[in-house]
Amino acid sequence: MAVALDRFAVPGEPPPFSDQTLIDVRAGRATVLGDERGVAVVRDGELELVVGLEERGRGLGTAL
């Protein structure tokens, strides 16, 4: 299942992923892992992780 990264954007907060990360995802240079609760983007030994707004405060970020 493909995860839509834009669903993790929260109005009034900075974007959850850097512009370069989004470029790398589109170009196939990054791997997207996750589901509707949270997602991680892995590229070049780096990890960007975001937990969905409705899942925050439930320990998912800590568990990951």
All heavy atoms as a GROMACS GRO file, in nm:
protein
  471
    1MET      N    1   0.084  -0.119   0.000
    1MET     CA    2   0.000   0.000   0.000
    1MET      C    3   0.089   0.125   0.000
    1MET      O    4   0.177   0.139   0.082
    1MET     CB    5  -0.088  -0.002   0.126
    1MET     CG    6  -0.163   0.126   0.148
    1MET     SD    7  -0.273   0.121   0.292
    1MET     CE    8  -0.167   0.190   0.416
    2ALA      N    9   0.064   0.214  -0.091
    2ALA     CA   10   0.138   0.339  -0.096
    2ALA      C   11   0.083   0.435   0.010
    2ALA      O   12  -0.038   0.444   0.030
    2ALA     CB   13   0.126   0.402  -0.233
    3VAL      N   14   0.173   0.503   0.077
    3VAL     CA   15   0.134   0.598   0.181
    3VAL      C   16   0.144   0.738   0.123
    3VAL      O   17   0.247   0.776   0.070
    3VAL     CB   18   0.226   0.584   0.305
    3VAL    CG1   19   0.188   0.684   0.410
    3VAL    CG2   20   0.221   0.443   0.360
    4ALA      N   21   0.037   0.815   0.133
    4ALA     CA   22   0.036   0.953   0.084
    4ALA      C   23   0.104   1.041   0.188
    4ALA      O   24   0.052   1.061   0.298
    4ALA     CB   25  -0.106   0.999   0.059
    5LEU      N   26   0.220   1.092   0.156
    5LEU     CA   27   0.297   1.172   0.251
    5LEU      C   28   0.229   1.303   0.286
    5LEU      O   29   0.244   1.353   0.397
    5LEU     CB   30   0.438   1.197   0.197
    5LEU     CG   31   0.523   1.072   0.173
    5LEU    CD1   32   0.659   1.112   0.121
    5LEU    CD2   33   0.536   0.989   0.299
    6ASP      N   34   0.152   1.359   0.193
    6ASP     CA   35   0.089   1.488   0.219
    6ASP      C   36  -0.019   1.478   0.328
    6ASP      O   37  -0.056   1.578   0.388
    6ASP     CB   38   0.033   1.550   0.092
    6ASP     CG   39  -0.069   1.462   0.021
    6ASP    OD1   40  -0.080   1.342   0.053
    6ASP    OD2   41  -0.136   1.514  -0.070
    7ARG      N   42  -0.067   1.360   0.358
    7ARG     CA   43  -0.170   1.346   0.462
    7ARG      C   44  -0.114   1.374   0.601
    7ARG      O   45  -0.187   1.392   0.696
    7ARG     CB   46  -0.235   1.208   0.456
    7ARG     CG   47  -0.153   1.097   0.520
    7ARG     CD   48  -0.226   0.963   0.530
    7ARG     NE   49  -0.350   0.964   0.602
    7ARG     CZ   50  -0.360   0.964   0.736
    7ARG    NH1   51  -0.253   0.965   0.810
    7ARG    NH2   52  -0.478   0.963   0.794
    8PHE      N   53   0.019   1.380   0.615
    8PHE     CA   54   0.080   1.405   0.745
    8PHE      C   55   0.111   1.553   0.769
    8PHE      O   56   0.162   1.589   0.874
    8PHE     CB   57   0.207   1.321   0.760
    8PHE     CG   58   0.176   1.174   0.766
    8PHE    CD1   59   0.183   1.094   0.654
    8PHE    CD2   60   0.134   1.117   0.885
    8PHE    CE1   61   0.152   0.959   0.660
    8PHE    CE2   62   0.102   0.982   0.893
    8PHE     CZ   63   0.111   0.904   0.779
    9ALA      N   64   0.080   1.638   0.671
    9ALA     CA   65   0.099   1.782   0.689
    9ALA      C   66  -0.008   1.835   0.785
    9ALA      O   67  -0.123   1.794   0.780
    9ALA     CB   68   0.089   1.853   0.555
   10VAL      N   69   0.034   1.925   0.874
   10VAL     CA   70  -0.057   1.983   0.973
   10VAL      C   71  -0.057   2.134   0.951
   10VAL      O   72   0.050   2.197   0.954
   10VAL     CB   73  -0.013   1.950   1.117
   10VAL    CG1   74  -0.102   2.019   1.219
   10VAL    CG2   75  -0.012   1.799   1.139
   11PRO      N   76  -0.174   2.194   0.929
   11PRO     CA   77  -0.179   2.339   0.909
   11PRO      C   78  -0.114   2.413   1.026
   11PRO      O   79  -0.134   2.378   1.142
   11PRO     CB   80  -0.329   2.369   0.903
   11PRO     CG   81  -0.391   2.240   0.859
   11PRO     CD   82  -0.306   2.132   0.921
   12GLY      N   83  -0.031   2.511   0.993
   12GLY     CA   84   0.035   2.591   1.095
   12GLY      C   85   0.166   2.533   1.145
   12GLY      O   86   0.235   2.595   1.225
   13GLU      N   87   0.202   2.413   1.101
   13GLU     CA   88   0.329   2.350   1.139
   13GLU      C   89   0.418   2.341   1.016
   13GLU      O   90   0.369   2.337   0.903
   13GLU     CB   91   0.306   2.209   1.195
   13GLU     CG   92   0.240   2.206   1.330
   13GLU     CD   93   0.237   2.065   1.389
   13GLU    OE1   94   0.303   1.974   1.336
   13GLU    OE2   95   0.165   2.046   1.488
   14PRO      N   96   0.550   2.333   1.036
   14PRO     CA   97   0.639   2.314   0.922
   14PRO      C   98   0.608   2.181   0.853
   14PRO      O   99   0.557   2.089   0.917
   14PRO     CB  100   0.779   2.309   0.984
   14PRO     CG  101   0.764   2.361   1.122
   14PRO     CD  102   0.622   2.342   1.162
   15PRO      N  103   0.639   2.170   0.725
   15PRO     CA  104   0.615   2.043   0.655
   15PRO      C  105   0.691   1.930   0.725
   15PRO      O  106   0.802   1.949   0.775
   15PRO     CB  107   0.673   2.066   0.515
   15PRO     CG  108   0.683   2.213   0.501
   15PRO     CD  109   0.700   2.269   0.638
   16PRO      N  110   0.631   1.810   0.730
   16PRO     CA  111   0.695   1.700   0.801
   16PRO      C  112   0.818   1.643   0.731
   16PRO      O  113   0.901   1.580   0.794
   16PRO     CB  114   0.585   1.595   0.812
   16PRO     CG  115   0.492   1.625   0.701
   16PRO     CD  116   0.500   1.774   0.681
   17PHE      N  117   0.830   1.666   0.600
   17PHE     CA  118   0.944   1.614   0.526
   17PHE      C  119   1.012   1.727   0.450
   17PHE      O  120   0.946   1.816   0.400
   17PHE     CB  121   0.900   1.504   0.428
   17PHE     CG  122   0.840   1.385   0.497
   17PHE    CD1  123   0.704   1.366   0.499
   17PHE    CD2  124   0.922   1.294   0.562
   17PHE    CE1  125   0.649   1.257   0.564
   17PHE    CE2  126   0.868   1.185   0.628
   17PHE     CZ  127   0.732   1.167   0.630
   18SER      N  128   1.144   1.717   0.438
   18SER     CA  129   1.218   1.820   0.366
   18SER      C  130   1.188   1.810   0.216
   18SER      O  131   1.145   1.706   0.166
   18SER     CB  132   1.369   1.802   0.389
   18SER     OG  133   1.414   1.683   0.324
   19ASP      N  134   1.212   1.920   0.146
   19ASP     CA  135   1.191   1.922   0.001
   19ASP      C  136   1.278   1.816  -0.066
   19ASP      O  137   1.231   1.747  -0.157
   19ASP     CB  138   1.224   2.060  -0.056
   19ASP     CG  139   1.124   2.166  -0.017
   19ASP    OD1  140   1.011   2.130   0.022
   19ASP    OD2  141   1.159   2.286  -0.026
   20GLN      N  142   1.403   1.802  -0.021
   20GLN     CA  143   1.492   1.704  -0.083
   20GLN      C  144   1.441   1.562  -0.062
   20GLN      O  145   1.449   1.478  -0.152
   20GLN     CB  146   1.634   1.716  -0.028
   20GLN     CG  147   1.733   1.626  -0.101
   20GLN     CD  148   1.742   1.660  -0.250
   20GLN    OE1  149   1.762   1.776  -0.287
   20GLN    NE2  150   1.727   1.560  -0.336
   21THR      N  151   1.385   1.535   0.053
   21THR     CA  152   1.328   1.402   0.078
   21THR      C  153   1.215   1.374  -0.019
   21THR      O  154   1.207   1.265  -0.077
   21THR     CB  155   1.278   1.390   0.223
   21THR    OG1  156   1.392   1.400   0.310
   21THR    CG2  157   1.206   1.260   0.247
   22LEU      N  158   1.126   1.470  -0.041
   22LEU     CA  159   1.015   1.450  -0.134
   22LEU      C  160   1.064   1.430  -0.277
   22LEU      O  161   1.010   1.347  -0.350
   22LEU     CB  162   0.918   1.568  -0.126
   22LEU     CG  163   0.851   1.587   0.011
   22LEU    CD1  164   0.766   1.713   0.011
   22LEU    CD2  165   0.770   1.465   0.050
   23ILE      N  166   1.168   1.502  -0.315
   23ILE     CA  167   1.228   1.484  -0.448
   23ILE      C  168   1.283   1.343  -0.461
   23ILE      O  169   1.262   1.274  -0.561
   23ILE     CB  170   1.338   1.589  -0.473
   23ILE    CG1  171   1.275   1.727  -0.490
   23ILE    CG2  172   1.424   1.552  -0.594
   23ILE    CD1  173   1.374   1.842  -0.484
   24ASP      N  174   1.354   1.297  -0.357
   24ASP     CA  175   1.412   1.163  -0.360
   24ASP      C  176   1.305   1.054  -0.363
   24ASP      O  177   1.323   0.952  -0.430
   24ASP     CB  178   1.506   1.143  -0.241
   24ASP     CG  179   1.635   1.222  -0.255
   24ASP    OD1  180   1.665   1.271  -0.365
   24ASP    OD2  181   1.708   1.234  -0.153
   25VAL      N  182   1.194   1.075  -0.294
   25VAL     CA  183   1.084   0.978  -0.298
   25VAL      C  184   1.030   0.969  -0.441
   25VAL      O  185   1.015   0.860  -0.496
   25VAL     CB  186   0.972   1.015  -0.198
   25VAL    CG1  187   0.845   0.936  -0.226
   25VAL    CG2  188   1.019   0.993  -0.055
   26ARG      N  189   1.004   1.084  -0.502
   26ARG     CA  190   0.949   1.085  -0.639
   26ARG      C  191   1.045   1.022  -0.739
   26ARG      O  192   1.002   0.959  -0.835
   26ARG     CB  193   0.917   1.228  -0.681
   26ARG     CG  194   0.793   1.282  -0.614
   26ARG     CD  195   0.753   1.419  -0.669
   26ARG     NE  196   0.688   1.494  -0.565
   26ARG     CZ  197   0.741   1.597  -0.500
   26ARG    NH1  198   0.860   1.642  -0.532
   26ARG    NH2  199   0.675   1.657  -0.404
   27ALA      N  200   1.175   1.038  -0.715
   27ALA     CA  201   1.276   0.985  -0.807
   27ALA      C  202   1.312   0.839  -0.777
   27ALA      O  203   1.394   0.780  -0.847
   27ALA     CB  204   1.402   1.072  -0.800
   28GLY      N  205   1.254   0.782  -0.672
   28GLY     CA  206   1.283   0.644  -0.638
   28GLY      C  207   1.412   0.624  -0.561
   28GLY      O  208   1.462   0.512  -0.550
   29ARG      N  209   1.469   0.732  -0.508
   29ARG     CA  210   1.594   0.723  -0.432
   29ARG      C  211   1.571   0.711  -0.282
   29ARG      O  212   1.666   0.712  -0.205
   29ARG     CB  213   1.681   0.845  -0.461
   29ARG     CG  214   1.731   0.852  -0.603
   29ARG     CD  215   1.829   0.967  -0.622
   29ARG     NE  216   1.769   1.095  -0.593
   29ARG     CZ  217   1.719   1.179  -0.684
   29ARG    NH1  218   1.722   1.145  -0.812
   29ARG    NH2  219   1.668   1.295  -0.650
   30ALA      N  220   1.445   0.700  -0.241
   30ALA     CA  221   1.411   0.687  -0.099
   30ALA      C  222   1.302   0.581  -0.085
   30ALA      O  223   1.222   0.560  -0.176
   30ALA     CB  224   1.363   0.821  -0.043
   31THR      N  225   1.301   0.517   0.031
   31THR     CA  226   1.202   0.415   0.060
   31THR      C  227   1.104   0.469   0.162
   31THR      O  228   1.144   0.526   0.263
   31THR     CB  229   1.271   0.290   0.118
   31THR    OG1  230   1.368   0.244   0.024
   31THR    CG2  231   1.172   0.179   0.145
   32VAL      N  232   0.975   0.450   0.136
   32VAL     CA  233   0.869   0.495   0.226
   32VAL      C  234   0.811   0.372   0.295
   32VAL      O  235   0.770   0.276   0.229
   32VAL     CB  236   0.758   0.570   0.149
   32VAL    CG1  237   0.649   0.614   0.244
   32VAL    CG2  238   0.817   0.689   0.075
   33LEU      N  239   0.809   0.376   0.428
   33LEU     CA  240   0.756   0.267   0.509
   33LEU      C  241   0.652   0.323   0.604
   33LEU      O  242   0.672   0.429   0.661
   33LEU     CB  243   0.867   0.202   0.591
   33LEU     CG  244   0.991   0.156   0.516
   33LEU    CD1  245   1.103   0.126   0.613
   33LEU    CD2  246   0.958   0.035   0.433
   34GLY      N  247   0.543   0.253   0.623
   34GLY     CA  248   0.446   0.298   0.721
   34GLY      C  249   0.303   0.270   0.680
   34GLY      O  250   0.277   0.194   0.587
   35ASP      N  251   0.214   0.333   0.754
   35ASP     CA  252   0.072   0.317   0.729
   35ASP      C  253   0.003   0.448   0.766
   35ASP      O  254   0.068   0.551   0.778
   35ASP     CB  255   0.015   0.198   0.807
   35ASP     CG  256   0.037   0.207   0.957
   35ASP    OD1  257   0.053   0.320   1.011
   35ASP    OD2  258   0.038   0.102   1.022
   36GLU      N  259  -0.128   0.444   0.786
   36GLU     CA  260  -0.202   0.567   0.815
   36GLU      C  261  -0.167   0.629   0.950
   36GLU      O  262  -0.199   0.744   0.975
   36GLU     CB  263  -0.353   0.542   0.804
   36GLU     CG  264  -0.410   0.452   0.911
   36GLU     CD  265  -0.388   0.303   0.886
   36GLU    OE1  266  -0.348   0.263   0.775
   36GLU    OE2  267  -0.411   0.226   0.980
   37ARG      N  268  -0.100   0.556   1.038
   37ARG     CA  269  -0.066   0.608   1.171
   37ARG      C  270   0.065   0.685   1.172
   37ARG      O  271   0.083   0.779   1.248
   37ARG     CB  272  -0.057   0.495   1.272
   37ARG     CG  273  -0.187   0.419   1.289
   37ARG     CD  274  -0.170   0.298   1.378
   37ARG     NE  275  -0.064   0.214   1.326
   37ARG     CZ  276   0.019   0.143   1.402
   37ARG    NH1  277   0.009   0.144   1.531
   37ARG    NH2  278   0.113   0.069   1.346
   38GLY      N  279   0.158   0.643   1.088
   38GLY     CA  280   0.288   0.707   1.085
   38GLY      C  281   0.368   0.655   0.968
   38GLY      O  282   0.337   0.550   0.912
   39VAL      N  283   0.470   0.729   0.932
   39VAL     CA  284   0.549   0.691   0.815
   39VAL      C  285   0.694   0.733   0.836
   39VAL      O  286   0.724   0.830   0.904
   39VAL     CB  287   0.489   0.754   0.686
   39VAL    CG1  288   0.504   0.903   0.686
   39VAL    CG2  289   0.548   0.694   0.562
   40ALA      N  290   0.782   0.653   0.777
   40ALA     CA  291   0.924   0.684   0.778
   40ALA      C  292   0.973   0.685   0.634
   40ALA      O  293   0.929   0.604   0.552
   40ALA     CB  294   1.002   0.580   0.857
   41VAL      N  295   1.063   0.777   0.604
   41VAL     CA  296   1.128   0.782   0.474
   41VAL      C  297   1.276   0.759   0.499
   41VAL      O  298   1.339   0.829   0.579
   41VAL     CB  299   1.105   0.918   0.403
   41VAL    CG1  300   1.181   0.921   0.272
   41VAL    CG2  301   0.957   0.943   0.381
   42VAL      N  302   1.330   0.657   0.433
   42VAL     CA  303   1.470   0.618   0.451
   42VAL      C  304   1.544   0.649   0.322
   42VAL      O  305   1.502   0.609   0.214
   42VAL     CB  306   1.481   0.467   0.483
   42VAL    CG1  307   1.626   0.428   0.507
   42VAL    CG2  308   1.393   0.431   0.601
   43ARG      N  309   1.657   0.721   0.337
   43ARG     CA  310   1.739   0.753   0.219
   43ARG      C  311   1.881   0.782   0.264
   43ARG      O  312   1.904   0.847   0.366
   43ARG     CB  313   1.684   0.871   0.141
   43ARG     CG  314   1.687   1.001   0.216
   43ARG     CD  315   1.625   1.113   0.130
   43ARG     NE  316   1.617   1.233   0.207
   43ARG     CZ  317   1.711   1.327   0.210
   43ARG    NH1  318   1.819   1.314   0.139
   43ARG    NH2  319   1.695   1.434   0.284
   44ASP      N  320   1.976   0.729   0.193
   44ASP     CA  321   2.118   0.757   0.217
   44ASP      C  322   2.156   0.750   0.365
   44ASP      O  323   2.224   0.838   0.416
   44ASP     CB  324   2.157   0.894   0.162
   44ASP     CG  325   2.143   0.901   0.011
   44ASP    OD1  326   2.163   0.797  -0.056
   44ASP    OD2  327   2.113   1.010  -0.041
   45GLY      N  328   2.109   0.651   0.436
   45GLY     CA  329   2.144   0.636   0.576
   45GLY      C  330   2.074   0.734   0.668
   45GLY      O  331   2.109   0.744   0.786
   46GLU      N  332   1.976   0.805   0.618
   46GLU     CA  333   1.898   0.900   0.699
   46GLU      C  334   1.755   0.850   0.711
   46GLU      O  335   1.705   0.780   0.625
   46GLU     CB  336   1.896   1.038   0.634
   46GLU     CG  337   2.031   1.105   0.627
   46GLU     CD  338   2.023   1.242   0.562
   46GLU    OE1  339   1.912   1.292   0.535
   46GLU    OE2  340   2.128   1.299   0.537
   47LEU      N  341   1.692   0.891   0.819
   47LEU     CA  342   1.553   0.854   0.844
   47LEU      C  343   1.476   0.977   0.884
   47LEU      O  344   1.519   1.054   0.970
   47LEU     CB  345   1.548   0.752   0.958
   47LEU     CG  346   1.410   0.715   1.010
   47LEU    CD1  347   1.340   0.625   0.910
   47LEU    CD2  348   1.420   0.648   1.144
   48GLU      N  349   1.364   0.999   0.817
   48GLU     CA  350   1.270   1.104   0.858
   48GLU      C  351   1.142   1.033   0.897
   48GLU      O  352   1.090   0.950   0.823
   48GLU     CB  353   1.245   1.204   0.745
   48GLU     CG  354   1.366   1.292   0.718
   48GLU     CD  355   1.334   1.404   0.620
   48GLU    OE1  356   1.235   1.477   0.641
   48GLU    OE2  357   1.409   1.416   0.522
   49LEU      N  358   1.092   1.064   1.015
   49LEU     CA  359   0.977   0.995   1.071
   49LEU      C  360   0.871   1.095   1.112
   49LEU      O  361   0.903   1.201   1.168
   49LEU     CB  362   1.023   0.916   1.194
   49LEU     CG  363   0.917   0.849   1.279
   49LEU    CD1  364   0.861   0.729   1.205
   49LEU    CD2  365   0.977   0.806   1.411
   50VAL      N  366   0.746   1.063   1.084
   50VAL     CA  367   0.635   1.148   1.129
   50VAL      C  368   0.522   1.057   1.177
   50VAL      O  369   0.497   0.952   1.120
   50VAL     CB  370   0.588   1.244   1.018
   50VAL    CG1  371   0.527   1.170   0.902
   50VAL    CG2  372   0.488   1.345   1.072
   51VAL      N  373   0.461   1.100   1.285
   51VAL     CA  374   0.345   1.031   1.340
   51VAL      C  375   0.223   1.117   1.310
   51VAL      O  376   0.225   1.238   1.329
   51VAL     CB  377   0.362   1.010   1.493
   51VAL    CG1  378   0.236   0.951   1.554
   51VAL    CG2  379   0.483   0.922   1.522
   52GLY      N  380   0.116   1.054   1.263
   52GLY     CA  381  -0.006   1.125   1.231
   52GLY      C  382  -0.062   1.199   1.351
   52GLY      O  383  -0.047   1.156   1.466
   53LEU      N  384  -0.125   1.310   1.325
   53LEU     CA  385  -0.178   1.396   1.430
   53LEU      C  386  -0.268   1.319   1.527
   53LEU      O  387  -0.256   1.332   1.649
   53LEU     CB  388  -0.254   1.514   1.367
   53LEU     CG  389  -0.305   1.621   1.462
   53LEU    CD1  390  -0.189   1.686   1.537
   53LEU    CD2  391  -0.382   1.726   1.386
   54GLU      N  392  -0.356   1.237   1.474
   54GLU     CA  393  -0.450   1.163   1.560
   54GLU      C  394  -0.382   1.053   1.642
   54GLU      O  395  -0.439   1.004   1.738
   54GLU     CB  396  -0.563   1.102   1.476
   54GLU     CG  397  -0.519   1.004   1.371
   54GLU     CD  398  -0.462   1.065   1.243
   54GLU    OE1  399  -0.464   1.189   1.226
   54GLU    OE2  400  -0.414   0.987   1.160
   55GLU      N  401  -0.259   1.018   1.607
   55GLU     CA  402  -0.185   0.914   1.680
   55GLU      C  403  -0.085   0.971   1.781
   55GLU      O  404  -0.027   0.896   1.858
   55GLU     CB  405  -0.111   0.823   1.582
   55GLU     CG  406  -0.203   0.743   1.493
   55GLU     CD  407  -0.289   0.644   1.570
   55GLU    OE1  408  -0.243   0.587   1.670
   55GLU    OE2  409  -0.404   0.624   1.529
   56ARG      N  410  -0.065   1.099   1.779
   56ARG     CA  411   0.034   1.160   1.868
   56ARG      C  412  -0.007   1.144   2.014
   56ARG      O  413  -0.125   1.145   2.048
   56ARG     CB  414   0.053   1.307   1.834
   56ARG     CG  415   0.117   1.324   1.698
   56ARG     CD  416   0.138   1.468   1.664
   56ARG     NE  417   0.185   1.478   1.525
   56ARG     CZ  418   0.202   1.592   1.463
   56ARG    NH1  419   0.178   1.706   1.524
   56ARG    NH2  420   0.245   1.592   1.339
   57GLY      N  421   0.093   1.126   2.099
   57GLY     CA  422   0.069   1.112   2.242
   57GLY      C  423   0.032   0.972   2.286
   57GLY      O  424  -0.003   0.947   2.401
   58ARG      N  425   0.042   0.876   2.195
   58ARG     CA  426   0.006   0.738   2.226
   58ARG      C  427   0.128   0.646   2.230
   58ARG      O  428   0.113   0.524   2.240
   58ARG     CB  429  -0.093   0.685   2.123
   58ARG     CG  430  -0.223   0.760   2.123
   58ARG     CD  431  -0.318   0.703   2.021
   58ARG     NE  432  -0.440   0.782   2.019
   58ARG     CZ  433  -0.545   0.750   1.950
   58ARG    NH1  434  -0.545   0.641   1.876
   58ARG    NH2  435  -0.653   0.825   1.954
   59GLY      N  436   0.248   0.700   2.218
   59GLY     CA  437   0.369   0.620   2.229
   59GLY      C  438   0.420   0.560   2.099
   59GLY      O  439   0.519   0.488   2.101
   60LEU      N  440   0.355   0.588   1.985
   60LEU     CA  441   0.399   0.531   1.859
   60LEU      C  442   0.539   0.580   1.821
   60LEU      O  443   0.624   0.501   1.783
   60LEU     CB  444   0.299   0.563   1.748
   60LEU     CG  445   0.332   0.508   1.609
   60LEU    CD1  446   0.342   0.357   1.612
   60LEU    CD2  447   0.228   0.554   1.508
   61GLY      N  448   0.563   0.709   1.834
   61GLY     CA  449   0.695   0.763   1.801
   61GLY      C  450   0.805   0.703   1.888
   61GLY      O  451   0.912   0.668   1.839
   62THR      N  452   0.777   0.687   2.015
   62THR     CA  453   0.873   0.627   2.107
   62THR      C  454   0.900   0.481   2.067
   62THR      O  455   1.014   0.436   2.066
   62THR     CB  456   0.823   0.633   2.251
   62THR    OG1  457   0.805   0.769   2.286
   62THR    CG2  458   0.919   0.568   2.348
   63ALA      N  459   0.795   0.410   2.032
   63ALA     CA  460   0.810   0.270   1.994
   63ALA      C  461   0.893   0.256   1.866
   63ALA      O  462   0.975   0.164   1.855
   63ALA     CB  463   0.673   0.205   1.974
   64LEU      N  464   0.874   0.347   1.774
   64LEU     CA  465   0.949   0.341   1.649
   64LEU      C  466   1.094   0.380   1.671
   64LEU      O  467   1.184   0.330   1.613
   64LEU     CB  468   0.886   0.432   1.544
   64LEU     CG  469   0.748   0.387   1.497
   64LEU    CD1  470   0.685   0.494   1.410
   64LEU    CD2  471   0.756   0.257   1.422
   0.00000   0.00000   0.00000
